[in-house]
Amino acid sequence: MSAAHTTANPDAVEAALRQLTPRAERLLRARFGIGAADAPGHPLVLGLPARRLRRLEASAFRTLRLKALEPSPD
């Protein structure tokens, strides 16, 4: 198990995933086994070609990075 996985704040992960589109959220949850009992793996359940899954995953990560850089509304 990686250090990032063991030290991640579950509430922060859930909040970050909720910022994504439903499809991107399902993709990342399936890809990394978030909220699932089974091991992480390739999310074939979305029924998309592997190339499209990779693009969708890259887009989701870009979105998360941009959201992380936004100033907090204090």
PQR file of N, CA, C, O and H, with PARSE charges and radii, in Angstrom:
ATOM      1  N   MET A   1       0.847  -1.181   0.000 -0.4000 1.5000
ATOM      2  CA  MET A   1       0.000   0.000   0.000 -0.0000 2.0000
ATOM      3  C   MET A   1       0.888   1.238   0.000  0.5500 1.7000
ATOM      4  O   MET A   1       1.874   1.297   0.735 -0.5500 1.4000
ATOM      5  N   SER A   2       0.549   2.206  -0.804 -0.4000 1.5000
ATOM      6  CA  SER A   2       1.390   3.394  -0.913 -0.0000 2.0000
ATOM      7  C   SER A   2       1.145   4.349   0.254  0.5500 1.7000
ATOM      8  O   SER A   2       0.104   4.296   0.908 -0.5500 1.4000
ATOM      9  H   SER A   2      -0.252   2.159  -1.401  0.4000 1.0000
ATOM     10  N   ALA A   3       2.103   5.207   0.498 -0.4000 1.5000
ATOM     11  CA  ALA A   3       1.986   6.177   1.581 -0.0000 2.0000
ATOM     12  C   ALA A   3       0.868   7.166   1.309  0.5500 1.7000
ATOM     13  O   ALA A   3       0.175   7.591   2.234 -0.5500 1.4000
ATOM     14  H   ALA A   3       2.949   5.251  -0.034  0.4000 1.0000
ATOM     15  N   ALA A   4       0.684   7.538   0.043 -0.4000 1.5000
ATOM     16  CA  ALA A   4      -0.376   8.486  -0.301 -0.0000 2.0000
ATOM     17  C   ALA A   4      -1.743   7.892   0.009  0.5500 1.7000
ATOM     18  O   ALA A   4      -2.653   8.596   0.447 -0.5500 1.4000
ATOM     19  H   ALA A   4       1.246   7.192  -0.708  0.4000 1.0000
ATOM     20  N   HIS A   5      -1.876   6.601  -0.221 -0.4000 1.5000
ATOM     21  CA  HIS A   5      -3.158   5.955   0.028 -0.0000 2.0000
ATOM     22  C   HIS A   5      -3.462   5.883   1.522  0.5500 1.7000
ATOM     23  O   HIS A   5      -4.609   6.062   1.930 -0.5500 1.4000
ATOM     24  H   HIS A   5      -1.137   6.029  -0.577  0.4000 1.0000
ATOM     25  N   THR A   6      -2.459   5.627   2.325 -0.4000 1.5000
ATOM     26  CA  THR A   6      -2.685   5.455   3.754 -0.0000 2.0000
ATOM     27  C   THR A   6      -2.832   6.783   4.486  0.5500 1.7000
ATOM     28  O   THR A   6      -3.415   6.820   5.569 -0.5500 1.4000
ATOM     29  H   THR A   6      -1.527   5.481   1.993  0.4000 1.0000
ATOM     30  N   THR A   7      -2.323   7.864   3.929 -0.4000 1.5000
ATOM     31  CA  THR A   7      -2.381   9.146   4.624 -0.0000 2.0000
ATOM     32  C   THR A   7      -3.439  10.091   4.064  0.5500 1.7000
ATOM     33  O   THR A   7      -3.612  11.188   4.596 -0.5500 1.4000
ATOM     34  H   THR A   7      -1.849   7.834   3.048  0.4000 1.0000
ATOM     35  N   ALA A   8      -4.142   9.705   3.022 -0.4000 1.5000
ATOM     36  CA  ALA A   8      -5.141  10.579   2.413 -0.0000 2.0000
ATOM     37  C   ALA A   8      -6.322  10.771   3.356  0.5500 1.7000
ATOM     38  O   ALA A   8      -6.768   9.825   4.005 -0.5500 1.4000
ATOM     39  H   ALA A   8      -4.001   8.814   2.591  0.4000 1.0000
ATOM     40  N   ASN A   9      -6.819  11.982   3.427 -0.4000 1.5000
ATOM     41  CA  ASN A   9      -7.992  12.306   4.223 -0.0000 2.0000
ATOM     42  C   ASN A   9      -9.220  11.872   3.422  0.5500 1.7000
ATOM     43  O   ASN A   9      -9.481  12.437   2.359 -0.5500 1.4000
ATOM     44  H   ASN A   9      -6.456  12.751   2.900  0.4000 1.0000
ATOM     45  N   PRO A  10      -9.984  10.883   3.904 -0.5600 1.5000
ATOM     46  CA  PRO A  10     -11.136  10.394   3.146  0.2800 2.0000
ATOM     47  C   PRO A  10     -12.153  11.484   2.828  0.5500 1.7000
ATOM     48  O   PRO A  10     -12.753  11.475   1.752 -0.5500 1.4000
ATOM     49  N   ASP A  11     -12.352  12.419   3.746 -0.4000 1.5000
ATOM     50  CA  ASP A  11     -13.306  13.501   3.493 -0.0000 2.0000
ATOM     51  C   ASP A  11     -12.820  14.411   2.370  0.5500 1.7000
ATOM     52  O   ASP A  11     -13.615  14.862   1.546 -0.5500 1.4000
ATOM     53  H   ASP A  11     -11.865  12.426   4.620  0.4000 1.0000
ATOM     54  N   ALA A  12     -11.523  14.680   2.336 -0.4000 1.5000
ATOM     55  CA  ALA A  12     -10.961  15.528   1.282 -0.0000 2.0000
ATOM     56  C   ALA A  12     -11.048  14.827  -0.073  0.5500 1.7000
ATOM     57  O   ALA A  12     -11.321  15.467  -1.089 -0.5500 1.4000
ATOM     58  H   ALA A  12     -10.877  14.314   3.006  0.4000 1.0000
ATOM     59  N   VAL A  13     -10.817  13.530  -0.090 -0.4000 1.5000
ATOM     60  CA  VAL A  13     -10.908  12.766  -1.335 -0.0000 2.0000
ATOM     61  C   VAL A  13     -12.339  12.805  -1.851  0.5500 1.7000
ATOM     62  O   VAL A  13     -12.568  13.050  -3.035 -0.5500 1.4000
ATOM     63  H   VAL A  13     -10.595  13.010   0.735  0.4000 1.0000
ATOM     64  N   GLU A  14     -13.304  12.565  -0.965 -0.4000 1.5000
ATOM     65  CA  GLU A  14     -14.716  12.591  -1.367 -0.0000 2.0000
ATOM     66  C   GLU A  14     -15.111  13.971  -1.890  0.5500 1.7000
ATOM     67  O   GLU A  14     -15.807  14.076  -2.900 -0.5500 1.4000
ATOM     68  H   GLU A  14     -13.118  12.366  -0.003  0.4000 1.0000
ATOM     69  N   ALA A  15     -14.675  15.017  -1.213 -0.4000 1.5000
ATOM     70  CA  ALA A  15     -15.001  16.379  -1.645 -0.0000 2.0000
ATOM     71  C   ALA A  15     -14.399  16.676  -3.012  0.5500 1.7000
ATOM     72  O   ALA A  15     -15.040  17.310  -3.851 -0.5500 1.4000
ATOM     73  H   ALA A  15     -14.110  14.931  -0.393  0.4000 1.0000
ATOM     74  N   ALA A  16     -13.179  16.224  -3.236 -0.4000 1.5000
ATOM     75  CA  ALA A  16     -12.530  16.454  -4.525 -0.0000 2.0000
ATOM     76  C   ALA A  16     -13.255  15.695  -5.630  0.5500 1.7000
ATOM     77  O   ALA A  16     -13.472  16.243  -6.711 -0.5500 1.4000
ATOM     78  H   ALA A  16     -12.659  15.709  -2.554  0.4000 1.0000
ATOM     79  N   LEU A  17     -13.627  14.457  -5.378 -0.4000 1.5000
ATOM     80  CA  LEU A  17     -14.310  13.663  -6.406 -0.0000 2.0000
ATOM     81  C   LEU A  17     -15.677  14.242  -6.750  0.5500 1.7000
ATOM     82  O   LEU A  17     -16.120  14.138  -7.894 -0.5500 1.4000
ATOM     83  H   LEU A  17     -13.450  14.012  -4.500  0.4000 1.0000
ATOM     84  N   ARG A  18     -16.345  14.845  -5.785 -0.4000 1.5000
ATOM     85  CA  ARG A  18     -17.663  15.438  -6.047 -0.0000 2.0000
ATOM     86  C   ARG A  18     -17.587  16.642  -6.975  0.5500 1.7000
ATOM     87  O   ARG A  18     -18.611  17.066  -7.512 -0.5500 1.4000
ATOM     88  H   ARG A  18     -15.986  14.930  -4.856  0.4000 1.0000
ATOM     89  N   GLN A  19     -16.398  17.202  -7.177 -0.4000 1.5000
ATOM     90  CA  GLN A  19     -16.238  18.341  -8.071 -0.0000 2.0000
ATOM     91  C   GLN A  19     -16.195  17.924  -9.536  0.5500 1.7000
ATOM     92  O   GLN A  19     -16.283  18.766 -10.430 -0.5500 1.4000
ATOM     93  H   GLN A  19     -15.566  16.857  -6.741  0.4000 1.0000
ATOM     94  N   LEU A  20     -16.059  16.630  -9.778 -0.4000 1.5000
ATOM     95  CA  LEU A  20     -15.936  16.114 -11.139 -0.0000 2.0000
ATOM     96  C   LEU A  20     -17.301  15.788 -11.718  0.5500 1.7000
ATOM     97  O   LEU A  20     -18.305  15.745 -11.007 -0.5500 1.4000
ATOM     98  H   LEU A  20     -15.987  15.946  -9.052  0.4000 1.0000
ATOM     99  N   THR A  21     -17.317  15.559 -13.024 -0.4000 1.5000
ATOM    100  CA  THR A  21     -18.540  15.078 -13.656 -0.0000 2.0000
ATOM    101  C   THR A  21     -18.821  13.677 -13.135  0.5500 1.7000
ATOM    102  O   THR A  21     -17.895  12.994 -12.696 -0.5500 1.4000
ATOM    103  H   THR A  21     -16.502  15.594 -13.602  0.4000 1.0000
ATOM    104  N   PRO A  22     -20.070  13.230 -13.170 -0.5600 1.5000
ATOM    105  CA  PRO A  22     -20.380  11.880 -12.691  0.2800 2.0000
ATOM    106  C   PRO A  22     -19.558  10.790 -13.385  0.5500 1.7000
ATOM    107  O   PRO A  22     -19.127   9.834 -12.740 -0.5500 1.4000
ATOM    108  N   ARG A  23     -19.347  10.928 -14.666 -0.4000 1.5000
ATOM    109  CA  ARG A  23     -18.578   9.926 -15.408 -0.0000 2.0000
ATOM    110  C   ARG A  23     -17.118   9.906 -14.964  0.5500 1.7000
ATOM    111  O   ARG A  23     -16.540   8.837 -14.767 -0.5500 1.4000
ATOM    112  H   ARG A  23     -19.697  11.704 -15.189  0.4000 1.0000
ATOM    113  N   ALA A  24     -16.525  11.085 -14.807 -0.4000 1.5000
ATOM    114  CA  ALA A  24     -15.129  11.160 -14.364 -0.0000 2.0000
ATOM    115  C   ALA A  24     -14.994  10.653 -12.936  0.5500 1.7000
ATOM    116  O   ALA A  24     -14.010   9.996 -12.596 -0.5500 1.4000
ATOM    117  H   ALA A  24     -16.995  11.953 -14.967  0.4000 1.0000
ATOM    118  N   GLU A  25     -15.974  10.955 -12.109 -0.4000 1.5000
ATOM    119  CA  GLU A  25     -15.943  10.461 -10.729 -0.0000 2.0000
ATOM    120  C   GLU A  25     -15.991   8.937 -10.704  0.5500 1.7000
ATOM    121  O   GLU A  25     -15.205   8.304  -9.999 -0.5500 1.4000
ATOM    122  H   GLU A  25     -16.773  11.488 -12.385  0.4000 1.0000
ATOM    123  N   ARG A  26     -16.911   8.342 -11.471 -0.4000 1.5000
ATOM    124  CA  ARG A  26     -16.994   6.875 -11.536 -0.0000 2.0000
ATOM    125  C   ARG A  26     -15.699   6.269 -12.049  0.5500 1.7000
ATOM    126  O   ARG A  26     -15.251   5.233 -11.557 -0.5500 1.4000
ATOM    127  H   ARG A  26     -17.549   8.856 -12.044  0.4000 1.0000
ATOM    128  N   LEU A  27     -15.096   6.921 -13.043 -0.4000 1.5000
ATOM    129  CA  LEU A  27     -13.847   6.425 -13.616 -0.0000 2.0000
ATOM    130  C   LEU A  27     -12.746   6.379 -12.556  0.5500 1.7000
ATOM    131  O   LEU A  27     -12.094   5.348 -12.390 -0.5500 1.4000
ATOM    132  H   LEU A  27     -15.460   7.762 -13.443  0.4000 1.0000
ATOM    133  N   LEU A  28     -12.537   7.476 -11.844 -0.4000 1.5000
ATOM    134  CA  LEU A  28     -11.467   7.514 -10.849 -0.0000 2.0000
ATOM    135  C   LEU A  28     -11.759   6.573  -9.678  0.5500 1.7000
ATOM    136  O   LEU A  28     -10.843   5.949  -9.141 -0.5500 1.4000
ATOM    137  H   LEU A  28     -13.067   8.313 -11.979  0.4000 1.0000
ATOM    138  N   ARG A  29     -13.017   6.470  -9.287 -0.4000 1.5000
ATOM    139  CA  ARG A  29     -13.367   5.533  -8.212 -0.0000 2.0000
ATOM    140  C   ARG A  29     -13.048   4.097  -8.629  0.5500 1.7000
ATOM    141  O   ARG A  29     -12.495   3.329  -7.843 -0.5500 1.4000
ATOM    142  H   ARG A  29     -13.760   6.976  -9.723  0.4000 1.0000
ATOM    143  N   ALA A  30     -13.393   3.739  -9.852 -0.4000 1.5000
ATOM    144  CA  ALA A  30     -13.124   2.379 -10.330 -0.0000 2.0000
ATOM    145  C   ALA A  30     -11.627   2.161 -10.532  0.5500 1.7000
ATOM    146  O   ALA A  30     -11.097   1.108 -10.179 -0.5500 1.4000
ATOM    147  H   ALA A  30     -13.843   4.363 -10.491  0.4000 1.0000
ATOM    148  N   ARG A  31     -10.955   3.142 -11.091 -0.4000 1.5000
ATOM    149  CA  ARG A  31      -9.523   3.022 -11.398 -0.0000 2.0000
ATOM    150  C   ARG A  31      -8.678   2.820 -10.151  0.5500 1.7000
ATOM    151  O   ARG A  31      -7.726   2.039 -10.155 -0.5500 1.4000
ATOM    152  H   ARG A  31     -11.386   3.997 -11.378  0.4000 1.0000
ATOM    153  N   PHE A  32      -9.033   3.533  -9.077 -0.4000 1.5000
ATOM    154  CA  PHE A  32      -8.231   3.485  -7.859 -0.0000 2.0000
ATOM    155  C   PHE A  32      -8.911   2.739  -6.713  0.5500 1.7000
ATOM    156  O   PHE A  32      -8.395   2.724  -5.596 -0.5500 1.4000
ATOM    157  H   PHE A  32      -9.806   4.167  -9.074  0.4000 1.0000
ATOM    158  N   GLY A  33     -10.058   2.126  -6.976 -0.4000 1.5000
ATOM    159  CA  GLY A  33     -10.737   1.331  -5.958 -0.0000 2.0000
ATOM    160  C   GLY A  33     -11.244   2.157  -4.792  0.5500 1.7000
ATOM    161  O   GLY A  33     -11.246   1.682  -3.656 -0.5500 1.4000
ATOM    162  H   GLY A  33     -10.477   2.138  -7.883  0.4000 1.0000
ATOM    163  N   ILE A  34     -11.669   3.369  -5.046 -0.4000 1.5000
ATOM    164  CA  ILE A  34     -12.161   4.249  -3.983 -0.0000 2.0000
ATOM    165  C   ILE A  34     -13.610   3.873  -3.676  0.5500 1.7000
ATOM    166  O   ILE A  34     -14.480   3.927  -4.546 -0.5500 1.4000
ATOM    167  H   ILE A  34     -11.668   3.755  -5.968  0.4000 1.0000
ATOM    168  N   GLY A  35     -13.845   3.496  -2.438 -0.4000 1.5000
ATOM    169  CA  GLY A  35     -15.190   3.129  -2.027 -0.0000 2.0000
ATOM    170  C   GLY A  35     -15.621   1.763  -2.518  0.5500 1.7000
ATOM    171  O   GLY A  35     -16.812   1.449  -2.503 -0.5500 1.4000
ATOM    172  H   GLY A  35     -13.138   3.452  -1.732  0.4000 1.0000
ATOM    173  N   ALA A  36     -14.683   0.952  -2.950 -0.4000 1.5000
ATOM    174  CA  ALA A  36     -15.008  -0.380  -3.445 -0.0000 2.0000
ATOM    175  C   ALA A  36     -14.244  -1.427  -2.644  0.5500 1.7000
ATOM    176  O   ALA A  36     -13.131  -1.180  -2.180 -0.5500 1.4000
ATOM    177  H   ALA A  36     -13.716   1.207  -2.963  0.4000 1.0000
ATOM    178  N   ALA A  37     -14.845  -2.583  -2.491 -0.4000 1.5000
ATOM    179  CA  ALA A  37     -14.207  -3.665  -1.750 -0.0000 2.0000
ATOM    180  C   ALA A  37     -13.149  -4.376  -2.589  0.5500 1.7000
ATOM    181  O   ALA A  37     -12.201  -4.942  -2.046 -0.5500 1.4000
ATOM    182  H   ALA A  37     -15.749  -2.785  -2.868  0.4000 1.0000
ATOM    183  N   ASP A  38     -13.308  -4.346  -3.902 -0.4000 1.5000
ATOM    184  CA  ASP A  38     -12.353  -5.047  -4.757 -0.0000 2.0000
ATOM    185  C   ASP A  38     -11.132  -4.182  -5.048  0.5500 1.7000
ATOM    186  O   ASP A  38     -11.125  -2.982  -4.775 -0.5500 1.4000
ATOM    187  H   ASP A  38     -14.078  -3.886  -4.344  0.4000 1.0000
ATOM    188  N   ALA A  39     -10.122  -4.799  -5.594 -0.4000 1.5000
ATOM    189  CA  ALA A  39      -8.861  -4.112  -5.884 -0.0000 2.0000
ATOM    190  C   ALA A  39      -9.037  -3.116  -7.026  0.5500 1.7000
ATOM    191  O   ALA A  39      -9.898  -3.303  -7.886 -0.5500 1.4000
ATOM    192  H   ALA A  39     -10.128  -5.774  -5.816  0.4000 1.0000
ATOM    193  N   PRO A  40      -8.225  -2.060  -7.038 -0.5600 1.5000
ATOM    194  CA  PRO A  40      -8.286  -1.107  -8.137  0.2800 2.0000
ATOM    195  C   PRO A  40      -7.951  -1.792  -9.460  0.5500 1.7000
ATOM    196  O   PRO A  40      -7.220  -2.782  -9.490 -0.5500 1.4000
ATOM    197  N   GLY A  41      -8.473  -1.274 -10.510 -0.4000 1.5000
ATOM    198  CA  GLY A  41      -8.180  -1.835 -11.817 -0.0000 2.0000
ATOM    199  C   GLY A  41      -8.707  -0.959 -12.924  0.5500 1.7000
ATOM    200  O   GLY A  41      -9.200   0.142 -12.679 -0.5500 1.4000
ATOM    201  H   GLY A  41      -9.067  -0.470 -10.486  0.4000 1.0000
ATOM    202  N   HIS A  42      -8.604  -1.443 -14.134 -0.4000 1.5000
ATOM    203  CA  HIS A  42      -9.069  -0.678 -15.285 -0.0000 2.0000
ATOM    204  C   HIS A  42     -10.592  -0.678 -15.320  0.5500 1.7000
ATOM    205  O   HIS A  42     -11.197  -1.750 -15.331 -0.5500 1.4000
ATOM    206  H   HIS A  42      -8.203  -2.338 -14.333  0.4000 1.0000
ATOM    207  N   PRO A  43     -11.218   0.465 -15.337 -0.5600 1.5000
ATOM    208  CA  PRO A  43     -12.672   0.556 -15.229  0.2800 2.0000
ATOM    209  C   PRO A  43     -13.406   0.253 -16.537  0.5500 1.7000
ATOM    210  O   PRO A  43     -13.913   1.164 -17.190 -0.5500 1.4000
ATOM    211  N   LEU A  44     -13.462  -1.001 -16.910 -0.4000 1.5000
ATOM    212  CA  LEU A  44     -14.154  -1.370 -18.135 -0.0000 2.0000
ATOM    213  C   LEU A  44     -15.660  -1.222 -18.003  0.5500 1.7000
ATOM    214  O   LEU A  44     -16.382  -1.293 -18.998 -0.5500 1.4000
ATOM    215  H   LEU A  44     -13.050  -1.741 -16.379  0.4000 1.0000
ATOM    216  N   VAL A  45     -16.136  -1.017 -16.792 -0.4000 1.5000
ATOM    217  CA  VAL A  45     -17.571  -0.918 -16.574 -0.0000 2.0000
ATOM    218  C   VAL A  45     -18.197   0.278 -17.280  0.5500 1.7000
ATOM    219  O   VAL A  45     -19.405   0.288 -17.517 -0.5500 1.4000
ATOM    220  H   VAL A  45     -15.550  -0.959 -15.984  0.4000 1.0000
ATOM    221  N   LEU A  46     -17.411   1.269 -17.613 -0.4000 1.5000
ATOM    222  CA  LEU A  46     -17.965   2.437 -18.297 -0.0000 2.0000
ATOM    223  C   LEU A  46     -18.271   2.150 -19.758  0.5500 1.7000
ATOM    224  O   LEU A  46     -18.971   2.928 -20.406 -0.5500 1.4000
ATOM    225  H   LEU A  46     -16.430   1.262 -17.420  0.4000 1.0000
ATOM    226  N   GLY A  47     -17.765   1.057 -20.280 -0.4000 1.5000
ATOM    227  CA  GLY A  47     -18.045   0.686 -21.654 -0.0000 2.0000
ATOM    228  C   GLY A  47     -17.411   1.605 -22.683  0.5500 1.7000
ATOM    229  O   GLY A  47     -17.948   1.770 -23.778 -0.5500 1.4000
ATOM    230  H   GLY A  47     -17.196   0.425 -19.753  0.4000 1.0000
ATOM    231  N   LEU A  48     -16.293   2.197 -22.353 -0.4000 1.5000
ATOM    232  CA  LEU A  48     -15.599   3.102 -23.267 -0.0000 2.0000
ATOM    233  C   LEU A  48     -14.291   2.477 -23.718  0.5500 1.7000
ATOM    234  O   LEU A  48     -13.704   1.675 -22.993 -0.5500 1.4000
ATOM    235  H   LEU A  48     -15.857   2.064 -21.464  0.4000 1.0000
ATOM    236  N   PRO A  49     -13.831   2.836 -24.909 -0.5600 1.5000
ATOM    237  CA  PRO A  49     -12.523   2.342 -25.349  0.2800 2.0000
ATOM    238  C   PRO A  49     -11.402   2.849 -24.427  0.5500 1.7000
ATOM    239  O   PRO A  49     -11.520   3.907 -23.808 -0.5500 1.4000
ATOM    240  N   ALA A  50     -10.331   2.083 -24.352 -0.4000 1.5000
ATOM    241  CA  ALA A  50      -9.216   2.427 -23.461 -0.0000 2.0000
ATOM    242  C   ALA A  50      -8.666   3.820 -23.757  0.5500 1.7000
ATOM    243  O   ALA A  50      -8.312   4.555 -22.835 -0.5500 1.4000
ATOM    244  H   ALA A  50     -10.235   1.224 -24.855  0.4000 1.0000
ATOM    245  N   ARG A  51      -8.593   4.183 -25.018 -0.4000 1.5000
ATOM    246  CA  ARG A  51      -8.063   5.507 -25.378 -0.0000 2.0000
ATOM    247  C   ARG A  51      -8.925   6.622 -24.791  0.5500 1.7000
ATOM    248  O   ARG A  51      -8.404   7.610 -24.274 -0.5500 1.4000
ATOM    249  H   ARG A  51      -8.881   3.586 -25.767  0.4000 1.0000
ATOM    250  N   ARG A  52     -10.240   6.461 -24.873 -0.4000 1.5000
ATOM    251  CA  ARG A  52     -11.158   7.462 -24.332 -0.0000 2.0000
ATOM    252  C   ARG A  52     -11.065   7.504 -22.804  0.5500 1.7000
ATOM    253  O   ARG A  52     -11.144   8.578 -22.206 -0.5500 1.4000
ATOM    254  H   ARG A  52     -10.664   5.659 -25.294  0.4000 1.0000
ATOM    255  N   LEU A  53     -10.896   6.336 -22.172 -0.4000 1.5000
ATOM    256  CA  LEU A  53     -10.739   6.293 -20.726 -0.0000 2.0000
ATOM    257  C   LEU A  53      -9.499   7.052 -20.281  0.5500 1.7000
ATOM    258  O   LEU A  53      -9.530   7.768 -19.280 -0.5500 1.4000
ATOM    259  H   LEU A  53     -10.832   5.464 -22.658  0.4000 1.0000
ATOM    260  N   ARG A  54      -8.412   6.899 -21.020 -0.4000 1.5000
ATOM    261  CA  ARG A  54      -7.178   7.620 -20.676 -0.0000 2.0000
ATOM    262  C   ARG A  54      -7.368   9.125 -20.804  0.5500 1.7000
ATOM    263  O   ARG A  54      -6.894   9.881 -19.957 -0.5500 1.4000
ATOM    264  H   ARG A  54      -8.387   6.317 -21.833  0.4000 1.0000
ATOM    265  N   ARG A  55      -8.060   9.571 -21.857 -0.4000 1.5000
ATOM    266  CA  ARG A  55      -8.304  11.008 -22.030 -0.0000 2.0000
ATOM    267  C   ARG A  55      -9.210  11.543 -20.924  0.5500 1.7000
ATOM    268  O   ARG A  55      -8.980  12.632 -20.398 -0.5500 1.4000
ATOM    269  H   ARG A  55      -8.445   8.956 -22.545  0.4000 1.0000
ATOM    270  N   LEU A  56     -10.231  10.779 -20.578 -0.4000 1.5000
ATOM    271  CA  LEU A  56     -11.145  11.191 -19.522 -0.0000 2.0000
ATOM    272  C   LEU A  56     -10.419  11.258 -18.178  0.5500 1.7000
ATOM    273  O   LEU A  56     -10.646  12.179 -17.394 -0.5500 1.4000
ATOM    274  H   LEU A  56     -10.417   9.894 -21.005  0.4000 1.0000
ATOM    275  N   GLU A  57      -9.558  10.295 -17.918 -0.4000 1.5000
ATOM    276  CA  GLU A  57      -8.778  10.295 -16.682 -0.0000 2.0000
ATOM    277  C   GLU A  57      -7.845  11.504 -16.625  0.5500 1.7000
ATOM    278  O   GLU A  57      -7.729  12.152 -15.584 -0.5500 1.4000
ATOM    279  H   GLU A  57      -9.374   9.547 -18.555  0.4000 1.0000
ATOM    280  N   ALA A  58      -7.189  11.804 -17.729 -0.4000 1.5000
ATOM    281  CA  ALA A  58      -6.287  12.962 -17.778 -0.0000 2.0000
ATOM    282  C   ALA A  58      -7.064  14.254 -17.545  0.5500 1.7000
ATOM    283  O   ALA A  58      -6.592  15.149 -16.843 -0.5500 1.4000
ATOM    284  H   ALA A  58      -7.283  11.278 -18.574  0.4000 1.0000
ATOM    285  N   SER A  59      -8.242  14.349 -18.129 -0.4000 1.5000
ATOM    286  CA  SER A  59      -9.077  15.531 -17.945 -0.0000 2.0000
ATOM    287  C   SER A  59      -9.517  15.668 -16.489  0.5500 1.7000
ATOM    288  O   SER A  59      -9.536  16.775 -15.951 -0.5500 1.4000
ATOM    289  H   SER A  59      -8.625  13.622 -18.699  0.4000 1.0000
ATOM    290  N   ALA A  60      -9.866  14.565 -15.856 -0.4000 1.5000
ATOM    291  CA  ALA A  60     -10.283  14.595 -14.451 -0.0000 2.0000
ATOM    292  C   ALA A  60      -9.137  15.069 -13.569  0.5500 1.7000
ATOM    293  O   ALA A  60      -9.343  15.869 -12.656 -0.5500 1.4000
ATOM    294  H   ALA A  60      -9.850  13.666 -16.294  0.4000 1.0000
ATOM    295  N   PHE A  61      -7.928  14.578 -13.838 -0.4000 1.5000
ATOM    296  CA  PHE A  61      -6.777  15.012 -13.043 -0.0000 2.0000
ATOM    297  C   PHE A  61      -6.479  16.490 -13.261  0.5500 1.7000
ATOM    298  O   PHE A  61      -6.110  17.184 -12.315 -0.5500 1.4000
ATOM    299  H   PHE A  61      -7.760  13.928 -14.579  0.4000 1.0000
ATOM    300  N   ARG A  62      -6.633  16.990 -14.500 -0.4000 1.5000
ATOM    301  CA  ARG A  62      -6.436  18.420 -14.761 -0.0000 2.0000
ATOM    302  C   ARG A  62      -7.442  19.235 -13.958  0.5500 1.7000
ATOM    303  O   ARG A  62      -7.088  20.245 -13.351 -0.5500 1.4000
ATOM    304  H   ARG A  62      -6.933  16.426 -15.269  0.4000 1.0000
ATOM    305  N   THR A  63      -8.690  18.796 -13.958 -0.4000 1.5000
ATOM    306  CA  THR A  63      -9.732  19.494 -13.213 -0.0000 2.0000
ATOM    307  C   THR A  63      -9.400  19.540 -11.726  0.5500 1.7000
ATOM    308  O   THR A  63      -9.537  20.585 -11.089 -0.5500 1.4000
ATOM    309  H   THR A  63      -8.978  17.975 -14.452  0.4000 1.0000
ATOM    310  N   LEU A  64      -8.966  18.413 -11.173 -0.4000 1.5000
ATOM    311  CA  LEU A  64      -8.620  18.369  -9.756 -0.0000 2.0000
ATOM    312  C   LEU A  64      -7.449  19.286  -9.432  0.5500 1.7000
ATOM    313  O   LEU A  64      -7.446  19.956  -8.400 -0.5500 1.4000
ATOM    314  H   LEU A  64      -8.856  17.564 -11.691  0.4000 1.0000
ATOM    315  N   ARG A  65      -6.444  19.315 -10.327 -0.4000 1.5000
ATOM    316  CA  ARG A  65      -5.298  20.202 -10.092 -0.0000 2.0000
ATOM    317  C   ARG A  65      -5.723  21.662 -10.126  0.5500 1.7000
ATOM    318  O   ARG A  65      -5.294  22.453  -9.285 -0.5500 1.4000
ATOM    319  H   ARG A  65      -6.447  18.771 -11.166  0.4000 1.0000
ATOM    320  N   LEU A  66      -6.564  22.027 -11.092 -0.4000 1.5000
ATOM    321  CA  LEU A  66      -7.022  23.415 -11.188 -0.0000 2.0000
ATOM    322  C   LEU A  66      -7.852  23.804  -9.975  0.5500 1.7000
ATOM    323  O   LEU A  66      -7.712  24.913  -9.461 -0.5500 1.4000
ATOM    324  H   LEU A  66      -6.913  21.385 -11.775  0.4000 1.0000
ATOM    325  N   LYS A  67      -8.710  22.911  -9.515 -0.4000 1.5000
ATOM    326  CA  LYS A  67      -9.527  23.195  -8.331 -0.0000 2.0000
ATOM    327  C   LYS A  67      -8.649  23.361  -7.097  0.5500 1.7000
ATOM    328  O   LYS A  67      -8.946  24.182  -6.229 -0.5500 1.4000
ATOM    329  H   LYS A  67      -8.824  22.010  -9.932  0.4000 1.0000
ATOM    330  N   ALA A  68      -7.566  22.584  -7.014 -0.4000 1.5000
ATOM    331  CA  ALA A  68      -6.665  22.674  -5.869 -0.0000 2.0000
ATOM    332  C   ALA A  68      -5.928  24.009  -5.851  0.5500 1.7000
ATOM    333  O   ALA A  68      -5.548  24.493  -4.785 -0.5500 1.4000
ATOM    334  H   ALA A  68      -7.325  21.918  -7.720  0.4000 1.0000
ATOM    335  N   LEU A  69      -5.726  24.604  -7.019 -0.4000 1.5000
ATOM    336  CA  LEU A  69      -5.002  25.870  -7.104 -0.0000 2.0000
ATOM    337  C   LEU A  69      -5.879  27.088  -6.868  0.5500 1.7000
ATOM    338  O   LEU A  69      -5.372  28.190  -6.657 -0.5500 1.4000
ATOM    339  H   LEU A  69      -6.036  24.211  -7.884  0.4000 1.0000
ATOM    340  N   GLU A  70      -7.212  26.894  -6.904 -0.4000 1.5000
ATOM    341  CA  GLU A  70      -8.120  28.009  -6.682 -0.0000 2.0000
ATOM    342  C   GLU A  70      -8.016  28.482  -5.234  0.5500 1.7000
ATOM    343  O   GLU A  70      -7.877  27.669  -4.321 -0.5500 1.4000
ATOM    344  H   GLU A  70      -7.624  25.999  -7.076  0.4000 1.0000
ATOM    345  N   PRO A  71      -8.083  29.801  -5.027 -0.5600 1.5000
ATOM    346  CA  PRO A  71      -8.046  30.298  -3.647  0.2800 2.0000
ATOM    347  C   PRO A  71      -9.305  29.874  -2.906  0.5500 1.7000
ATOM    348  O   PRO A  71     -10.386  29.817  -3.493 -0.5500 1.4000
ATOM    349  N   SER A  72      -9.168  29.578  -1.621 -0.4000 1.5000
ATOM    350  CA  SER A  72     -10.319  29.170  -0.833 -0.0000 2.0000
ATOM    351  C   SER A  72     -11.207  30.382  -0.551  0.5500 1.7000
ATOM    352  O   SER A  72     -10.702  31.490  -0.370 -0.5500 1.4000
ATOM    353  H   SER A  72      -8.290  29.625  -1.144  0.4000 1.0000
ATOM    354  N   PRO A  73     -12.520  30.179  -0.513 -0.5600 1.5000
ATOM    355  CA  PRO A  73     -13.453  31.310  -0.322  0.2800 2.0000
ATOM    356  C   PRO A  73     -13.576  31.692   1.146  0.5500 1.7000
ATOM    357  O   PRO A  73     -14.631  31.489   1.747 -0.5500 1.4000
ATOM    358  N   ASP A  74     -12.530  32.235   1.728 -0.4000 1.5000
ATOM    359  CA  ASP A  74     -12.550  32.653   3.143 -0.0000 2.0000
ATOM    360  C   ASP A  74     -13.026  34.061   3.297  0.5500 1.7000
ATOM    361  O   ASP A  74     -13.102  34.568   4.417 -0.5500 1.4000
ATOM    362  H   ASP A  74     -11.673  32.400   1.240  0.4000 1.0000
TER
END
